[in-house]
């Protein structure tokens, strides 16, 4: 099933190690160069490093067993922390970069020690590309034959979506910083550095808003992966003794799915036989689709 198979922990680990190394290098370069683009990039990388910790925290908290107050478990906590990460990417990354660039527009200064900044940016692009490679390895395990854009729109894995968004934003930001710093060095005009910071901020805002919209859909209750939903309905419909499937509802609850179905059984089936039939259907559904955590099948004669 497309809904499983990828390991978001690996993608997060790749991103954490890359972002921490990049953040330290950018900080050193920002101090030596006085570049606003480099300062914005350093803040962005520190925010990304902290974001990985929040994602791991969300995944850990989401594994808490169900209790009386939360009978369907804590799976959606991973969505909450993913949403917080999107907000941090928006505020600490995007808004700060815009502010830094706008501030420097009125106080432009030539970039000092340009070669240090460009070397750090070049190394950072390599590290960030490594992080993206690690993320894409896990994404490709779950997206199947879907295009990357289809997977982004349909994915229920909030952690992978967030890490992908962060890595993409970081790569684009690094390339922009490299380009605009090079122009500033060639022309001797520091305004290009300020413009670069504002462009980086704009990219971060757009990606943060996109990621937040994906997570919002999961927070308010989104159905399971369409492939899983269709496969479940087909299995129930093909079962002996099931005359009709009136409705199938799935809700993604973190890594697990809640399933409810209303079906019509053969007319005149004794209640004991009907109960046994429903129990068998529920057991077979959980066996074939391990991502189903809760299964409720209701017999009826009309929709």
C-alpha positions in Angstrom: 0.0 0.0 0.0 1.2 3.5 -0.8 0.5 4.6 2.7 3.3 2.6 4.2 6.9 1.6 3.7 8.8 4.9 4.1 10.8 5.7 7.3 10.4 9.3 8.2 12.9 8.9 11.1 15.7 8.3 8.5 14.7 11.4 6.5 14.6 13.5 9.7 18.0 12.2 10.8 19.5 13.1 7.4 18.0 16.6 7.7 19.1 17.2 11.3 22.7 16.3 10.7 22.9 18.3 7.5 21.1 21.4 8.9 23.2 21.5 12.1 26.5 21.4 10.2 25.2 24.0 7.7 23.9 26.3 10.5 27.3 26.4 12.2 29.1 27.1 8.9 26.7 29.8 7.9 27.1 31.5 11.3 30.9 31.7 10.9 30.5 33.0 7.3 27.8 35.6 8.4 30.2 37.0 11.1 33.1 37.4 8.7 31.1 38.7 5.7 28.3 40.8 7.3 26.0 39.4 4.6 22.3 39.7 5.3 21.6 36.8 2.9 24.0 34.7 4.9 22.5 35.8 8.2 19.1 34.9 7.0 20.3 31.5 5.8 21.9 30.8 9.2 18.7 31.6 11.1 16.8 29.4 8.6 19.2 26.5 9.2 19.0 26.8 13.0 15.2 26.9 12.8 15.3 23.8 10.5 17.6 22.0 13.0 15.1 22.7 15.8 12.3 21.6 13.6 13.7 18.1 13.2 13.7 17.7 17.0 10.0 18.8 17.1 9.1 16.3 14.4 10.8 13.5 16.4 9.0 14.6 19.5 5.7 14.5 17.7 6.4 11.0 16.4 7.3 9.8 19.9 4.3 11.4 21.6 2.0 9.9 18.9 3.0 6.4 19.9 1.3 6.7 23.3 -1.3 4.0 23.8 -5.0 4.8 23.7 -6.7 5.6 27.0 -10.2 6.5 28.3 -9.8 10.2 27.4 -8.3 9.4 24.0 -9.9 6.1 22.9 -8.4 6.5 19.4 -4.9 7.1 20.6 -2.6 10.1 20.2 -1.6 9.6 16.5 -2.7 13.1 15.5 -0.1 14.6 17.8 2.4 14.1 14.9 0.2 16.4 12.8 0.1 19.1 15.6 3.9 19.2 15.8 4.3 19.2 12.1 2.0 22.2 12.0 4.1 23.9 14.6 7.2 23.2 12.4 5.4 24.9 9.4 4.7 27.9 11.6 8.3 28.2 12.7 9.5 27.9 9.1 7.0 30.7 8.3 8.1 33.0 11.1 11.7 32.3 12.0 12.7 31.5 8.4 10.5 33.5 6.1 9.5 36.6 8.0 13.0 37.1 9.5 14.6 36.8 6.1 12.2 39.4 4.7 12.9 41.7 7.6 16.6 41.3 7.4 16.5 42.1 3.6 14.2 45.1 4.0 16.4 46.4 6.8 19.6 46.1 4.8 18.0 47.9 1.8 18.3 51.2 3.6 21.8 50.3 5.0 23.6 48.6 2.2 27.3 47.8 2.8 29.7 45.9 0.5 30.0 42.2 1.4 33.3 41.4 3.1 35.4 38.2 2.5 33.1 37.1 -0.2 35.1 34.0 -0.9 34.3 32.7 2.6 30.6 33.0 2.0 30.7 31.4 -1.4 32.8 28.4 -0.1 30.4 27.9 2.8 27.4 28.1 0.5 28.9 25.7 -1.9 29.5 23.2 0.9 26.0 23.8 2.3 24.4 23.1 -1.1 26.3 19.7 -1.1 25.1 18.9 2.4 21.6 19.9 1.7 21.5 17.9 -1.5 22.6 14.9 0.7 19.7 15.6 3.0 17.3 15.8 0.1 18.6 12.6 -1.3 17.9 10.8 2.0 14.4 12.3 2.1 13.6 11.3 -1.5 14.7 7.7 -0.8 12.0 7.4 1.8 9.4 9.4 -0.3 10.0 7.1 -3.3 9.2 4.1 -1.1 5.7 5.3 -0.4 4.6 7.3 -3.5 4.6 4.3 -5.9 3.7 5.2 -9.4 2.4 8.6 -8.4 4.2 11.7 -9.5 5.9 13.7 -6.8 3.2 16.4 -7.1 0.4 13.8 -6.7 2.1 12.4 -3.7 2.5 15.8 -2.1 -1.3 16.4 -2.5 -2.4 13.0 -1.4 0.2 12.0 1.2 -0.9 11.4 4.8 2.6 11.2 6.1 3.1 14.7 7.7 6.7 14.2 8.7 7.9 13.3 5.2 5.9 16.2 3.7 7.5 18.6 6.2 11.1 17.3 5.7 10.6 17.5 2.0 9.4 21.0 2.2 12.2 22.1 4.4 14.9 20.5 2.2 13.4 22.1 -0.9 13.2 25.5 0.7 16.8 25.1 2.0 18.2 24.1 -1.4 16.4 27.0 -3.2 17.5 29.4 -0.5 21.1 28.3 -0.7 21.2 28.6 -4.5 19.6 32.1 -4.3 22.1 33.2 -1.7 25.0 32.0 -3.8 23.7 33.8 -6.9 22.8 37.1 -5.2 26.1 37.2 -3.2 28.0 36.6 -6.4 26.2 39.5 -8.1 26.9 41.7 -5.0 30.6 40.8 -5.1 30.9 41.4 -8.9 29.0 44.7 -8.9 30.2 45.9 -5.5 26.6 46.8 -4.7 25.3 45.4 -1.4 21.7 46.0 -2.4 21.8 42.6 -4.3 22.6 40.9 -0.9 19.5 42.5 0.6 17.4 41.5 -2.4 18.7 38.0 -2.0 17.6 37.8 1.6 14.1 39.0 0.6 13.8 36.5 -2.2 14.8 33.7 0.2 12.2 34.9 2.7 9.5 34.8 0.0 10.4 31.2 -1.0 10.3 30.1 2.6 6.9 31.8 3.1 5.4 30.1 0.1 6.6 26.6 1.0 5.7 27.1 4.7 2.1 28.0 3.7 1.9 25.0 1.3 3.1 22.6 4.0 0.8 24.2 6.6 -2.2 23.7 4.3 -1.3 20.0 3.8 -1.1 19.5 7.6 -4.3 21.4 8.2 -6.2 18.9 6.2 -4.9 16.1 8.4 -5.6 18.0 11.6 -9.2 18.5 10.8 -9.7 14.8 9.8 -8.7 13.5 6.4 -9.5 10.2 4.8 -6.9 7.5 4.4 -4.8 7.2 1.2 -7.2 6.9 -1.8 -5.4 3.6 -2.8 -6.1 2.1 0.6 -9.7 3.3 0.7 -10.4 1.8 -2.8 -8.7 -1.5 -1.9 -10.7 -1.8 1.4 -14.0 -1.2 -0.4 -13.1 -3.7 -3.1 -12.2 -6.4 -0.6 -15.4 -6.0 1.4 -17.5 -6.0 -1.8 -15.9 -9.2 -3.1 -16.5 -11.1 0.2 -18.9 -14.0 0.0 -22.2 -13.1 1.8 -21.9 -9.3 1.2 -24.6 -8.2 -1.1 -23.8 -4.5 -1.1 -21.4 -1.9 0.3 -23.4 1.2 1.2 -20.6 3.3 2.6 -16.9 3.2 3.6 -15.4 5.9 5.7 -11.7 6.1 6.6 -10.0 8.7 8.8 -6.2 9.0 9.1 -5.2 9.0 12.7 -1.4 9.5 12.5 0.2 6.3 11.4 -3.0 4.3 11.8 -6.4 4.5 10.1 -9.9 4.2 11.5 -12.3 2.4 9.2 -16.1 2.3 9.4 -18.3 0.6 6.8 -22.0 0.0 6.3 -22.8 -3.2 4.4 -25.8 -5.3 3.3 -25.6 -9.1 4.1 -27.5 -11.9 2.5 -31.2 -11.8 3.3 -32.3 -14.1 6.1 -28.9 -14.7 7.5 -29.1 -15.7 11.2 -27.8 -13.1 13.7 -25.1 -15.5 14.9 -23.9 -16.1 11.4 -24.0 -12.4 10.6 -21.9 -11.5 13.6 -19.4 -14.2 12.8 -19.3 -12.9 9.2 -18.6 -9.3 10.3 -15.9 -10.4 12.8 -14.2 -12.4 10.0 -14.3 -9.4 7.6 -12.9 -7.1 10.3 -10.1 -9.5 11.1 -9.2 -10.0 7.4 -9.2 -6.3 6.8 -6.7 -5.8 9.6 -4.6 -8.7 8.5 -4.4 -7.5 4.9 -4.0 -3.8 5.7 -1.9 -3.5 8.9 -2.3 0.3 8.8 -5.9 -0.2 9.9 -6.0 0.4 13.7 -9.7 0.5 14.3 -12.4 -1.3 12.2 -16.2 -1.0 12.6 -18.4 -2.8 10.2 -22.2 -2.2 10.5 -24.9 -4.4 8.8 -27.9 -2.7 7.4 -30.6 -3.1 4.7 -30.5 0.4 3.3 -28.1 3.3 3.0 
